[in-house]
Amino acid sequence: MDPVQLVSWLSLQAIEGIGDRTLVRLVQAFGDPQAVSAAPAGELLRAGCSAELAERIRRGPDATVRQQIDRQVRAVERSKIDVLTIFDPRYPGRLRAIPDPPPLLYVSGSLEKQDDAAVAIVGGRRATHTGRLVTEDIARDLAAAGVTIVSGLARGIDAAAHRGALAGKGRTIAVLGCGIDRTYPPEHHALRRSIEAHGAVLSELPIGASPQSHHFPRRNRIISGLALGVLVGEAAVDSGSLITAKLALDQGREVFAVPGSVKEAACRGSNGLIKEGAKLVERAQDILDEILPQLDARMRAALSTGVAPVVNAPPSGKEATLVYELLSSDAQSVDAVIARTGLSAAQVAAVLLSLELSGHVRQLPGQHYIRA
């Protein structure tokens, strides 16, 4: 966006009493923000403004706010951030159609037409190892089929979703609960850079906005608004991802959930969604079957219509078979494998390394292993 235009949008947005809907309504009525700010009080009154609001619009923001706006615009120019208004043809059409779309969208990276075929994946920050791995696998397969993965860059399930999409050599979009000039959590800086190179990072918040707790529920409506459906990979009963699921239902989106162990507190929220009618998902194809009918013929043709599971041949050798057969999706320690197989520590270490290199098992933190 042109810097002059951005100043006019931010100046009008900064007026006390102008929320998102009022901002959009006034710009629609007058054609652009400059025309709103220059409109006579009588015209503003006829457009639905109160006398007090009309006076504030005519007066404009004070000198301190104008200085803040100038700093924000300079930061946007320095960082080469793109700013889309809701009237921009590049603004995501599905997001524009929700009841309360953001009037301004800050973008780093790029939005593409293929992002119309998107699925949001969200979940708890304190996810189990199994939950993260299952999420990563589903995201990878969806991305490989041509589906864009949308999430929130948070720890746990969100990060697994982004990493899975990148592993599938597909596109992914991260929606922030802070200004686009910040990365939260900060340890995801490298992940963010990868997302920007293979998708986009978005925020509706102004430059410099910190990651306040009240920003994230609002952020979640954008995550669900960009997508055809929302998958909750794993969530406890108090997880913010359940807010995203509710928003998805309000927006008419599909809601999916991965079933988890009934003994895991981290899975009770997502299991509860299945009880309430969310579609149970075990693999990426379950989601593709639901979303493909929602797309036009051109988009359906652009997507792979089937996801072939990667199946490794069983490992060869007596010791490798013994170790592989006792492993499952529940993580087991090296000591447990030694105790259950009767093999020596050196034998188990060698077999696990071989199975990991062949793609049959995965190592988790703390020297725990699961089947791949």
The 8 nearest C-alpha neighbors of each residue, nearest first, counted from 0:
[[1, 82, 2, 5, 81, 4, 83, 3],
 [0, 2, 4, 3, 5, 6, 82, 76],
 [3, 1, 5, 4, 6, 0, 72, 76],
 [4, 2, 6, 5, 1, 7, 0, 8],
 [5, 3, 7, 1, 2, 6, 8, 0],
 [4, 6, 2, 8, 7, 3, 9, 1],
 [7, 5, 3, 9, 4, 8, 10, 2],
 [6, 8, 10, 4, 5, 9, 32, 33],
 [9, 7, 5, 11, 10, 6, 32, 12],
 [8, 10, 12, 6, 11, 7, 13, 5],
 [11, 9, 7, 13, 12, 8, 6, 60],
 [10, 12, 13, 8, 9, 14, 7, 32],
 [11, 13, 9, 10, 14, 8, 17, 22],
 [12, 14, 10, 11, 9, 15, 60, 17],
 [15, 13, 11, 12, 17, 60, 16, 56],
 [14, 16, 17, 13, 55, 52, 12, 18],
 [15, 17, 14, 18, 52, 21, 13, 55],
 [18, 16, 21, 15, 14, 22, 12, 19],
 [17, 19, 21, 20, 22, 16, 12, 15],
 [18, 20, 22, 21, 102, 23, 101, 17],
 [19, 21, 23, 22, 18, 24, 99, 17],
 [20, 22, 24, 18, 23, 17, 19, 25],
 [23, 21, 19, 25, 20, 24, 17, 18],
 [22, 24, 20, 26, 21, 25, 27, 19],
 [25, 23, 21, 27, 22, 26, 20, 28],
 [26, 24, 28, 27, 22, 23, 21, 29],
 [27, 25, 31, 23, 29, 30, 28, 24],
 [28, 26, 24, 25, 30, 29, 23, 31],
 [27, 29, 25, 26, 30, 24, 46, 35],
 [30, 28, 26, 27, 35, 34, 31, 25],
 [29, 31, 26, 27, 28, 34, 32, 35],
 [30, 32, 26, 34, 33, 29, 35, 27],
 [33, 31, 35, 34, 26, 7, 8, 36],
 [34, 32, 36, 35, 31, 7, 37, 8],
 [33, 35, 37, 32, 36, 31, 29, 38],
 [34, 36, 32, 38, 33, 37, 29, 26],
 [35, 37, 33, 34, 38, 56, 57, 32],
 [38, 36, 34, 35, 33, 39, 57, 56],
 [37, 39, 35, 36, 34, 42, 40, 43],
 [40, 38, 41, 42, 43, 37, 57, 53],
 [39, 41, 43, 42, 53, 44, 38, 54],
 [42, 40, 44, 43, 39, 45, 38, 53],
 [43, 41, 45, 44, 39, 40, 46, 38],
 [42, 44, 46, 40, 45, 41, 48, 53],
 [43, 45, 48, 41, 47, 46, 42, 49],
 [44, 46, 42, 47, 43, 41, 48, 40],
 [47, 45, 43, 44, 48, 42, 25, 28],
 [48, 46, 44, 45, 49, 43, 25, 42],
 [49, 47, 44, 43, 53, 52, 46, 50],
 [48, 50, 52, 51, 53, 44, 47, 43],
 [49, 51, 53, 52, 54, 48, 44, 40],
 [52, 50, 54, 49, 53, 55, 48, 56],
 [53, 51, 55, 49, 54, 50, 48, 56],
 [52, 54, 50, 56, 51, 55, 40, 43],
 [53, 55, 57, 51, 52, 56, 58, 50],
 [56, 54, 58, 52, 57, 53, 59, 51],
 [57, 55, 59, 53, 58, 54, 36, 52],
 [56, 58, 54, 55, 59, 36, 53, 37],
 [59, 57, 55, 56, 54, 60, 61, 36],
 [60, 58, 56, 57, 55, 61, 14, 10],
 [61, 59, 64, 14, 65, 10, 13, 62],
 [60, 62, 64, 63, 65, 59, 58, 66],
 [61, 63, 65, 64, 66, 60, 67, 59],
 [64, 62, 66, 65, 61, 67, 60, 68],
 [63, 65, 67, 66, 61, 62, 60, 68],
 [66, 64, 68, 62, 67, 63, 69, 61],
 [65, 67, 69, 63, 64, 68, 62, 70],
 [68, 66, 64, 70, 65, 69, 71, 63],
 [67, 69, 65, 71, 70, 66, 64, 72],
 [68, 70, 66, 72, 71, 67, 65, 73],
 [71, 69, 67, 73, 68, 72, 74, 66],
 [72, 70, 68, 74, 69, 73, 206, 75],
 [71, 73, 75, 69, 74, 70, 68, 76],
 [72, 74, 76, 70, 75, 71, 77, 69],
 [73, 75, 71, 77, 72, 76, 78, 70],
 [76, 74, 72, 80, 78, 73, 77, 79],
 [75, 77, 73, 79, 74, 78, 72, 80],
 [78, 76, 74, 75, 79, 73, 80, 72],
 [77, 79, 75, 80, 76, 74, 180, 73],
 [80, 78, 76, 77, 75, 81, 107, 74],
 [79, 81, 75, 107, 78, 106, 82, 105],
 [80, 82, 106, 105, 107, 79, 83, 0],
 [83, 81, 105, 104, 0, 106, 80, 103],
 [84, 82, 104, 103, 87, 90, 105, 81],
 [83, 85, 103, 86, 87, 102, 104, 82],
 [84, 86, 102, 87, 90, 103, 83, 95],
 [87, 85, 84, 88, 90, 83, 102, 89],
 [86, 88, 84, 89, 90, 85, 83, 91],
 [89, 87, 90, 86, 91, 85, 92, 83],
 [90, 88, 87, 91, 83, 110, 92, 111],
 [89, 91, 87, 88, 85, 92, 83, 84],
 [92, 90, 94, 93, 89, 95, 225, 115],
 [91, 93, 95, 94, 90, 96, 115, 89],
 [92, 94, 96, 95, 91, 225, 224, 97],
 [95, 93, 224, 225, 96, 92, 91, 97],
 [94, 96, 92, 93, 100, 97, 91, 85],
 [95, 97, 94, 93, 92, 98, 100, 224],
 [98, 96, 99, 94, 100, 95, 250, 224],
 [99, 97, 100, 96, 250, 95, 94, 249],
 [100, 98, 97, 101, 20, 19, 95, 96],
 [101, 99, 95, 97, 94, 102, 98, 96],
 [100, 102, 103, 203, 99, 104, 19, 85],
 [103, 101, 85, 84, 19, 100, 23, 104],
 [104, 102, 84, 101, 83, 203, 85, 105],
 [103, 105, 203, 83, 82, 202, 106, 84],
 [106, 104, 82, 202, 201, 81, 203, 83],
 [107, 105, 201, 81, 200, 80, 82, 104],
 [108, 106, 200, 80, 199, 195, 81, 109],
 [107, 109, 199, 195, 198, 196, 200, 106],
 [108, 110, 199, 198, 107, 111, 106, 195],
 [109, 111, 199, 198, 114, 112, 108, 89],
 [112, 110, 113, 114, 109, 115, 198, 89],
 [111, 113, 114, 115, 110, 91, 116, 89],
 [112, 114, 115, 111, 116, 147, 298, 146],
 [113, 115, 116, 112, 111, 147, 117, 110],
 [114, 116, 113, 117, 112, 93, 226, 91],
 [117, 115, 114, 146, 113, 147, 227, 118],
 [118, 116, 147, 226, 146, 114, 115, 148],
 [117, 119, 226, 148, 228, 227, 229, 149],
 [118, 120, 149, 229, 150, 226, 148, 230],
 [121, 119, 230, 150, 229, 231, 160, 149],
 [122, 120, 231, 157, 240, 150, 156, 232],
 [123, 121, 156, 233, 234, 240, 231, 232],
 [122, 124, 234, 126, 125, 238, 156, 233],
 [123, 125, 155, 154, 126, 156, 153, 122],
 [126, 124, 123, 155, 127, 265, 154, 156],
 [127, 125, 155, 123, 124, 130, 265, 156],
 [126, 128, 130, 129, 131, 125, 265, 155],
 [127, 129, 131, 130, 132, 126, 363, 330],
 [130, 128, 132, 127, 131, 133, 328, 329],
 [131, 129, 127, 133, 128, 132, 233, 126],
 [132, 130, 134, 128, 129, 156, 159, 133],
 [131, 133, 135, 129, 134, 130, 136, 128],
 [132, 134, 136, 130, 135, 131, 129, 137],
 [135, 133, 131, 137, 132, 136, 232, 160],
 [134, 136, 163, 159, 132, 138, 160, 133],
 [135, 137, 139, 133, 134, 138, 163, 132],
 [138, 136, 283, 134, 140, 139, 135, 282],
 [139, 137, 163, 141, 135, 164, 160, 140],
 [138, 140, 163, 167, 164, 136, 142, 137],
 [139, 141, 143, 137, 142, 138, 283, 167],
 [142, 140, 144, 138, 146, 143, 139, 283],
 [143, 141, 169, 146, 145, 164, 139, 144],
 [142, 144, 167, 140, 145, 141, 169, 139],
 [143, 145, 303, 141, 142, 302, 146, 140],
 [146, 144, 142, 302, 143, 169, 147, 303],
 [147, 145, 142, 141, 117, 116, 144, 148],
 [146, 148, 117, 170, 171, 114, 142, 116],
 [149, 147, 171, 118, 119, 117, 172, 164],
 [150, 148, 119, 172, 171, 173, 118, 120],
 [151, 149, 173, 120, 157, 119, 121, 152],
 [150, 152, 174, 173, 153, 157, 175, 149],
 [153, 151, 157, 158, 173, 150, 154, 174],
 [154, 152, 157, 151, 158, 155, 184, 124],
 [153, 155, 124, 158, 157, 156, 152, 184],
 [154, 156, 124, 126, 158, 157, 125, 123],
 [155, 157, 122, 159, 158, 131, 123, 121],
 [158, 156, 160, 153, 121, 159, 152, 150],
 [157, 159, 161, 160, 152, 156, 154, 155],
 [158, 160, 135, 156, 162, 157, 161, 131],
 [161, 159, 163, 157, 135, 158, 138, 162],
 [162, 160, 164, 158, 163, 159, 171, 165],
 [163, 161, 165, 159, 164, 160, 166, 158],
 [162, 164, 135, 139, 138, 166, 160, 165],
 [165, 163, 139, 167, 142, 138, 161, 166],
 [164, 166, 168, 162, 167, 163, 169, 161],
 [165, 167, 163, 168, 164, 139, 162, 169],
 [166, 168, 139, 143, 164, 165, 142, 169],
 [169, 167, 165, 166, 143, 164, 142, 170],
 [170, 168, 142, 167, 164, 143, 165, 145],
 [171, 169, 147, 198, 197, 164, 148, 142],
 [170, 172, 148, 198, 147, 149, 164, 194],
 [173, 171, 149, 199, 198, 200, 148, 150],
 [174, 172, 200, 151, 150, 152, 149, 201],
 [175, 173, 201, 151, 202, 200, 150, 222],
 [176, 174, 202, 177, 151, 201, 173, 218],
 [175, 177, 215, 214, 210, 218, 202, 174],
 [178, 176, 210, 209, 208, 175, 204, 179],
 [179, 177, 208, 206, 204, 207, 180, 205],
 [178, 180, 181, 202, 206, 177, 105, 201],
 [179, 181, 178, 206, 207, 182, 78, 177],
 [182, 180, 179, 178, 183, 177, 207, 209],
 [181, 183, 185, 184, 188, 180, 187, 179],
 [184, 182, 185, 181, 187, 210, 153, 152],
 [183, 185, 186, 187, 182, 153, 154, 152],
 [186, 184, 183, 182, 187, 188, 181, 189],
 [185, 187, 188, 184, 189, 183, 182, 190],
 [188, 186, 190, 185, 189, 184, 191, 183],
 [187, 189, 191, 190, 186, 185, 182, 192],
 [190, 188, 192, 191, 187, 193, 186, 194],
 [191, 189, 187, 193, 192, 188, 194, 162],
 [192, 190, 194, 188, 189, 193, 187, 195],
 [191, 193, 195, 189, 194, 190, 196, 188],
 [192, 194, 196, 190, 191, 195, 197, 189],
 [193, 195, 191, 197, 196, 192, 198, 199],
 [196, 194, 108, 199, 192, 198, 193, 197],
 [195, 197, 193, 194, 198, 108, 192, 199],
 [198, 196, 194, 170, 195, 193, 171, 199],
 [199, 197, 171, 170, 195, 194, 172, 109],
 [198, 200, 108, 195, 172, 109, 107, 194],
 [199, 201, 173, 107, 172, 106, 174, 195],
 [202, 200, 174, 106, 105, 175, 173, 199],
 [201, 203, 105, 175, 204, 179, 174, 104],
 [202, 204, 104, 103, 105, 101, 205, 201],
 [205, 203, 178, 202, 177, 208, 206, 179],
 [206, 204, 178, 208, 207, 203, 71, 179],
 [205, 207, 178, 208, 71, 180, 179, 204],
 [206, 208, 178, 205, 209, 180, 181, 177],
 [209, 207, 178, 177, 206, 205, 204, 210],
 [208, 210, 177, 211, 207, 178, 181, 176],
 [211, 209, 177, 176, 212, 208, 214, 183],
 [210, 212, 214, 213, 209, 177, 176, 215],
 [213, 211, 214, 215, 210, 216, 176, 209],
 [212, 214, 211, 215, 216, 217, 210, 176],
 [215, 213, 176, 212, 211, 217, 216, 218],
 [214, 216, 218, 176, 217, 213, 212, 219],
 [217, 215, 219, 218, 214, 213, 242, 220],
 [218, 216, 215, 219, 214, 220, 213, 221],
 [217, 219, 215, 216, 221, 220, 176, 214],
 [218, 220, 222, 216, 243, 221, 217, 215],
 [219, 221, 223, 222, 218, 224, 217, 246],
 [222, 220, 224, 219, 223, 218, 225, 94],
 [221, 223, 219, 220, 224, 225, 150, 149],
 [222, 224, 220, 247, 226, 221, 225, 119],
 [225, 223, 94, 221, 222, 226, 220, 97],
 [224, 226, 94, 223, 222, 93, 221, 117],
 [227, 225, 117, 118, 228, 223, 224, 119],
 [228, 226, 118, 252, 117, 290, 253, 116],
 [227, 229, 253, 252, 226, 118, 254, 119],
 [230, 228, 119, 254, 120, 118, 255, 253],
 [229, 231, 255, 120, 256, 232, 254, 119],
 [232, 230, 256, 121, 122, 233, 120, 255],
 [233, 231, 257, 122, 134, 230, 256, 121],
 [232, 234, 122, 266, 269, 231, 130, 123],
 [235, 233, 123, 268, 269, 122, 266, 265],
 [234, 236, 265, 268, 267, 238, 266, 237],
 [235, 237, 268, 238, 267, 234, 269, 265],
 [236, 238, 235, 239, 268, 241, 234, 240],
 [239, 237, 235, 240, 234, 236, 123, 241],
 [238, 240, 241, 242, 237, 243, 216, 123],
 [239, 241, 243, 122, 242, 238, 121, 244],
 [240, 242, 244, 243, 239, 238, 245, 268],
 [243, 241, 245, 240, 239, 244, 246, 216],
 [242, 244, 240, 246, 241, 219, 245, 247],
 [243, 245, 241, 247, 242, 246, 254, 248],
 [246, 244, 242, 248, 247, 243, 241, 249],
 [247, 245, 249, 243, 248, 244, 220, 250],
 [246, 248, 252, 244, 250, 223, 245, 249],
 [247, 249, 251, 245, 250, 246, 252, 244],
 [250, 248, 246, 247, 251, 245, 252, 244],
 [251, 249, 247, 248, 252, 246, 97, 224],
 [252, 250, 248, 249, 247, 253, 246, 228],
 [251, 253, 247, 228, 248, 250, 227, 254],
 [254, 252, 228, 229, 255, 227, 251, 248],
 [255, 253, 229, 277, 228, 230, 244, 278],
 [256, 254, 230, 278, 277, 279, 229, 231],
 [255, 257, 231, 230, 279, 280, 269, 232],
 [256, 258, 280, 232, 279, 281, 259, 233],
 [259, 257, 270, 256, 279, 269, 260, 280],
 [260, 258, 266, 261, 257, 270, 233, 263],
 [259, 261, 262, 263, 266, 258, 267, 264],
 [262, 260, 263, 259, 267, 266, 264, 270],
 [263, 261, 260, 264, 266, 267, 259, 265],
 [262, 264, 265, 260, 266, 261, 267, 259],
 [263, 265, 266, 267, 235, 262, 261, 236],
 [264, 266, 235, 263, 234, 267, 126, 233],
 [267, 265, 234, 259, 235, 264, 233, 263],
 [268, 266, 270, 235, 264, 269, 236, 271],
 [267, 269, 236, 235, 234, 271, 270, 266],
 [268, 270, 234, 272, 271, 266, 233, 267],
 [271, 269, 267, 273, 272, 268, 258, 266],
 [270, 272, 268, 274, 269, 273, 267, 275],
 [273, 271, 275, 269, 277, 274, 270, 276],
 [272, 274, 277, 276, 270, 275, 271, 279],
 [275, 273, 271, 272, 276, 270, 277, 269],
 [276, 274, 272, 273, 277, 271, 270, 278],
 [275, 277, 273, 274, 278, 272, 254, 279],
 [278, 276, 273, 255, 254, 272, 275, 256],
 [277, 279, 255, 256, 273, 276, 280, 254],
 [278, 280, 256, 257, 255, 273, 277, 258],
 [281, 279, 257, 256, 282, 285, 278, 255],
 [280, 282, 257, 279, 285, 283, 258, 137],
 [283, 281, 284, 285, 280, 137, 286, 136],
 [282, 284, 137, 285, 286, 141, 140, 287],
 [283, 285, 287, 286, 282, 306, 288, 305],
 [286, 284, 283, 288, 287, 282, 280, 289],
 [287, 285, 289, 284, 288, 283, 290, 280],
 [286, 288, 284, 290, 289, 285, 291, 283],
 [287, 289, 286, 285, 290, 291, 284, 292],
 [290, 288, 286, 287, 291, 292, 285, 293],
 [289, 291, 287, 293, 292, 288, 286, 227],
 [290, 292, 293, 294, 287, 289, 288, 299],
 [291, 293, 294, 290, 289, 288, 295, 299],
 [294, 292, 291, 290, 295, 227, 289, 299],
 [295, 293, 291, 292, 298, 299, 296, 290],
 [294, 296, 298, 297, 299, 293, 292, 291],
 [295, 297, 299, 298, 300, 294, 301, 292],
 [298, 296, 300, 299, 295, 301, 294, 302],
 [297, 299, 301, 300, 295, 296, 294, 302],
 [300, 298, 296, 302, 301, 297, 294, 291],
 [299, 301, 297, 298, 302, 296, 303, 304],
 [302, 300, 298, 299, 297, 303, 145, 113],
 [303, 301, 145, 299, 300, 144, 304, 298],
 [302, 304, 144, 305, 145, 301, 306, 300],
 [305, 303, 302, 306, 144, 287, 299, 291],
 [304, 306, 303, 307, 284, 144, 287, 302],
 [305, 307, 284, 308, 140, 144, 304, 283],
 [306, 308, 305, 309, 140, 284, 310, 283],
 [309, 307, 310, 306, 140, 282, 283, 284],
 [308, 310, 307, 311, 306, 140, 312, 371],
 [309, 311, 308, 312, 307, 313, 359, 371],
 [312, 310, 313, 309, 359, 358, 314, 357],
 [311, 313, 314, 310, 315, 359, 357, 309],
 [314, 312, 311, 315, 320, 359, 323, 310],
 [315, 313, 320, 319, 312, 316, 354, 323],
 [316, 314, 320, 319, 313, 317, 318, 312],
 [315, 317, 319, 318, 320, 314, 321, 313],
 [316, 318, 320, 319, 321, 315, 322, 314],
 [317, 319, 321, 320, 316, 322, 350, 346],
 [320, 318, 322, 316, 321, 317, 350, 323],
 [321, 319, 323, 317, 318, 322, 314, 324],
 [322, 320, 318, 324, 319, 323, 317, 325],
 [323, 321, 319, 320, 324, 325, 318, 326],
 [322, 324, 320, 326, 325, 321, 319, 370],
 [325, 323, 321, 326, 322, 320, 327, 319],
 [324, 326, 323, 322, 327, 321, 336, 339],
 [325, 327, 323, 324, 370, 369, 322, 328],
 [328, 326, 370, 329, 369, 325, 330, 324],
 [327, 329, 369, 370, 330, 129, 326, 371],
 [330, 328, 327, 369, 331, 129, 326, 368],
 [329, 331, 369, 368, 367, 328, 332, 327],
 [332, 330, 367, 368, 335, 329, 333, 369],
 [331, 333, 367, 335, 334, 366, 368, 336],
 [332, 334, 336, 335, 337, 367, 366, 331],
 [335, 333, 337, 332, 336, 338, 344, 331],
 [336, 334, 338, 332, 337, 333, 339, 331],
 [335, 337, 333, 339, 334, 338, 340, 332],
 [338, 336, 334, 335, 340, 339, 342, 341],
 [339, 337, 335, 336, 341, 340, 334, 342],
 [338, 340, 336, 337, 341, 335, 325, 342],
 [341, 339, 342, 337, 338, 336, 322, 321],
 [342, 340, 338, 337, 339, 343, 336, 344],
 [343, 341, 340, 337, 346, 347, 344, 338],
 [342, 344, 346, 345, 347, 337, 341, 348],
 [343, 345, 347, 346, 348, 337, 342, 334],
 [344, 346, 348, 343, 347, 349, 342, 350],
 [345, 347, 343, 349, 344, 348, 342, 350],
 [348, 346, 350, 344, 349, 345, 351, 343],
 [349, 347, 345, 351, 346, 350, 344, 352],
 [348, 350, 352, 346, 347, 351, 345, 353],
 [349, 351, 353, 347, 352, 348, 319, 354],
 [352, 350, 354, 348, 353, 349, 355, 347],
 [351, 353, 355, 349, 350, 354, 348, 356],
 [352, 354, 350, 356, 351, 355, 349, 357],
 [355, 353, 351, 357, 359, 352, 356, 360],
 [354, 356, 360, 352, 358, 357, 353, 361],
 [355, 357, 353, 358, 354, 352, 359, 360],
 [358, 356, 354, 355, 359, 353, 360, 311],
 [357, 359, 355, 356, 360, 354, 371, 361],
 [358, 360, 354, 371, 357, 355, 370, 311],
 [361, 359, 370, 371, 355, 369, 354, 358],
 [362, 360, 369, 371, 368, 355, 370, 363],
 [361, 363, 368, 367, 366, 369, 360, 364],
 [362, 364, 367, 368, 366, 365, 361, 128],
 [365, 363, 366, 367, 362, 368, 128, 332],
 [364, 366, 367, 363, 332, 362, 368, 333],
 [367, 365, 364, 363, 332, 333, 362, 368],
 [366, 368, 332, 363, 331, 365, 330, 362],
 [369, 367, 362, 330, 331, 361, 363, 332],
 [370, 368, 330, 328, 327, 361, 360, 326],
 [369, 371, 360, 327, 328, 326, 359, 361],
 [370, 360, 359, 361, 369, 358, 328, 327]]
